Amino acid sequence: MSELAVTKKVKISEDRAVEVRELTVGEIRQWLADLESEATAEADIVGEFLRADLSLRDLARLTDLTIDDMDDLTQSQIGKVSEAAKKLNPDFFGMRDRLNKAGQRMASAGASGS
């Protein structure tokens, strides 16, 4: 993690705070490379689709939470952390959204070309 990265503590319960951080450009490049290598890994349906805005794997990359930590959190607690992550990483989330839309267009074009 970069010493210059912005971080924010998000209180999710009386006794728990989560550190959310801004990704560096290099970490975003690594995220994209990891997406390609993880595409063939066994899918975690809940982890990938619980939230429309990001996967739990992405959330772990943006915070000090592990996937196992998230199993003990409520949906609203995950939502609070996700919102803070979006505020600190608007370009990452914009790029993620554009990539998802491009993938959907490619899938649609492929389906109509069959």
N, C-alpha and C positions, 0 to 999 in steps of 0.2 A: 504494500500500500504506500502511496506517495505521502510524504510529509506535508505536502501542500493541499491534499484532498480535504474538502469540507466534510465535517461530520456533524451529526445531530443526534442527541439522545431523545428517544420517544418512550414515554412512560406508558406501558400497556397494562399495568396492574399496580396495586399498592407496593409490591415488593420487586417489580421487574421493569427494567428499562432496556431497550434495544438500541444499539448504536447503528445508525444508518449513515452511509457514506456516499460521496460522489465518486464515480468511477473515473479513472484516467483514460485518455484516448487509447493507450496501450492495453488497458484492461478491457476496453470495448472491442478492440481488435481480437484479443484472446477469447472473449465471449463468442464472437462470430466463428472463430476457428473451432472452438469447442462445440458449437452447434452442429457443425459438419461432422465431427467425429462422434458425437453423441446420437446422431440421427439413427444409427443402427443399434444403439443400446436398447435394453428392455424398457418399455414405456411405463412410466408411473402416471396413470390416467388422472388421479386426483392431483398429483403434483403439477401436471401440465395444464389441467383444465379447470381447477377450482376457481381461479380468478381469470377474467378475460384479459386483464392488462399485463400480466406477467406470470411466469411459472414460479413454483416454489423454489426451484433450482436457481432461477434468476434472483429471487428475493434473498437467498442465501449469499449470493455473490455481492449483493448490495448492502448487506448487514453483517452483524456478528452472530447471526442465528445459523444453526445447522438445520438440515431437513428434519432430523430427529427432534430438535428443539420445537419445531413447528407443530409436531404431532400433539403437543400439549397446549397449543394456543387455540383460542376460539377464532371463528371467522372474522369477527369484528376487530380482534387484536391484530390479525394478519392485515386487515384493511387499513388500520391506523399506520402500521409500518409501511405498507405499500404506498399510501398517500405521501408520507414523508419522503420515501425513495423517489417518487415522481417529481416532487418539488426540487430535490437536489440533483436530479438527472433528467431534465426535460429533453435534452438532445438525444440521449440514449432511448428514452421512451418514444420519441418521434421517429427515430430510425427503426426501432422495433416494430412500430405500427406500419411504417412504409414497407418494410420487408414482408410483414404478414400480408399486406394488401397485394404486393407484387406476387407473392406465392399463390394467393387466391386467383389472381388474374391468369397466371401461368397454368394453374390447374384447370380453370374454366376453359381456357383456350385449347388445352390438350384434350379435354373432354369433348369439346365441340368439333375438334378436328378428327375424332375417331370415326 
